[in-house]
Amino acid sequence: MTATTTKALTVQEAIETRRSIRKFVQEPMDQNDLREILELAGLAPSAWNAQTWRFAVVQTPEVKAKLQEAAYGQPQIGNAPAVIVVYSDMEDTLANVEETAHPGMGDAGRTGQRTTFDNAFGAQPVAQRGAWGLTQANIAFGFLMLAARGKGYDTVPMLGFQPDKVRELLGLPEHVQFAGLLPIGKRAEEGFPHHRHNIDRVTKFY
Ligand SMILES: Cc1cc2nc3c(=O)[nH]c(=O)nc-3n(C[C@H](O)[C@H](O)[C@H](O)COP(=O)(O)O)c2cc1C
């Protein structure tokens, strides 16, 4: 499977050929592909359909350079045509929770969604409910990597950065929590072959 593949990969092919790529072909991201990849990631499931994830797409060289600085200089950020910052904003989710009620459920659905979230999270400290929000955003982060690969792109997930610096750079509120940074583009290296536990090492069958 080469970097120039345009045919969509099967899920199995996307999983098997995804590996962390840190050197990218030096060309801008196709903006339609970028949007489609984000839309696919947004189809991830979440508890009560909360959709706590938010995306910040960095493509301008100046902002990328600052993002790289916040990530201890890791060069894959500057090398990628785009970096998708995936974070969760549980406070935005809670403030606008009616948006996430299925329209088919009408007013009752919206009221129910409000009650559910107020009951579950209203009394929790911001950091605690923020941690819950992050568990949901992590699901979208995984979908994002596979959606990208499925459309012939490559990525490297990253948590090696200073969250406060990234919040400041992107003007994000203090309560948001990061699933990770995701440099994305077409691969210009092959990356490392998978090295994983044998399934029997990590699985119990009952
Ligand atoms: C949450 C997360 C954080 C990571 N952070 C970094 C990082 O900051 N820098 C980096 O070069 N790789 C990072 N990686 C990539 C891992 O090293 C890589 O996924 C792992 O070694 C398995 O290799 P593979 O992705 O090629 O299968 C991260 C991976 C994950 C899932």
The ligand as a Tripos MOL2 file, in Angstrom:
@<TRIPOS>MOLECULE
LIG
   31    33     1     0     0
SMALL
NO_CHARGES

@<TRIPOS>ATOM
      1 C1         -1.5240    8.6120   23.3090 C.3       1 LIG1
      2 C2         -0.2460    8.4940   22.5310 C.ar      1 LIG1
      3 C3          0.7560    9.4090   22.7250 C.ar      1 LIG1
      4 C4          1.9330    9.3580   21.9590 C.ar      1 LIG1
      5 N1          2.8620   10.3680   22.0720 N.ar      1 LIG1
      6 C5          3.8950   10.4020   21.1830 C.ar      1 LIG1
      7 C6          4.7720   11.5310   21.1460 C.ar      1 LIG1
      8 O1          4.6250   12.5020   21.8870 O.2       1 LIG1
      9 N2          5.7920   11.5050   20.2440 N.ar      1 LIG1
     10 C7          5.9780   10.4630   19.3790 C.ar      1 LIG1
     11 O2          6.9230   10.5240   18.5800 O.2       1 LIG1
     12 N3          5.1500    9.3790   19.3840 N.ar      1 LIG1
     13 C8          4.1280    9.3360   20.2550 C.ar      1 LIG1
     14 N4          3.2500    8.2590   20.2410 N.ar      1 LIG1
     15 C9          3.4240    7.1710   19.2410 C.3       1 LIG1
     16 C10         3.8000    5.8180   19.8720 C.3       1 LIG1
     17 O3          5.1610    5.7920   20.1700 O.3       1 LIG1
     18 C11         3.4070    4.6950   18.8910 C.3       1 LIG1
     19 O4          2.0300    4.7550   18.6470 O.3       1 LIG1
     20 C12         3.7560    3.3190   19.4340 C.3       1 LIG1
     21 O5          5.1280    3.1650   19.5940 O.3       1 LIG1
     22 C13         3.2590    2.2030   18.4970 C.3       1 LIG1
     23 O6          3.7600    2.3800   17.1940 O.3       1 LIG1
     24 P1          2.8110    2.5330   15.9440 P.3       1 LIG1
     25 O7          1.9410    3.7420   16.1630 O.co2     1 LIG1
     26 O8          3.7380    2.7480   14.7600 O.co2     1 LIG1
     27 O9          1.9940    1.2880   15.8180 O.co2     1 LIG1
     28 C14         2.1150    8.2900   21.0400 C.ar      1 LIG1
     29 C15         1.1040    7.3280   20.8910 C.ar      1 LIG1
     30 C16        -0.0720    7.4460   21.6070 C.ar      1 LIG1
     31 C17        -1.1740    6.4400   21.3560 C.3       1 LIG1
@<TRIPOS>BOND
     1     1     2 1
     2     2     3 ar
     3     2    30 ar
     4     3     4 ar
     5     4     5 ar
     6     4    28 ar
     7     5     6 ar
     8     6     7 ar
     9     6    13 1
    10     7     8 2
    11     7     9 ar
    12     9    10 ar
    13    10    11 2
    14    10    12 ar
    15    12    13 ar
    16    13    14 ar
    17    14    15 1
    18    14    28 ar
    19    15    16 1
    20    16    17 1
    21    16    18 1
    22    18    19 1
    23    18    20 1
    24    20    21 1
    25    20    22 1
    26    22    23 1
    27    23    24 1
    28    24    25 2
    29    24    26 1
    30    24    27 1
    31    28    29 ar
    32    29    30 ar
    33    30    31 1
@<TRIPOS>SUBSTRUCTURE
     1 LIG1         1 GROUP 0 **** ****
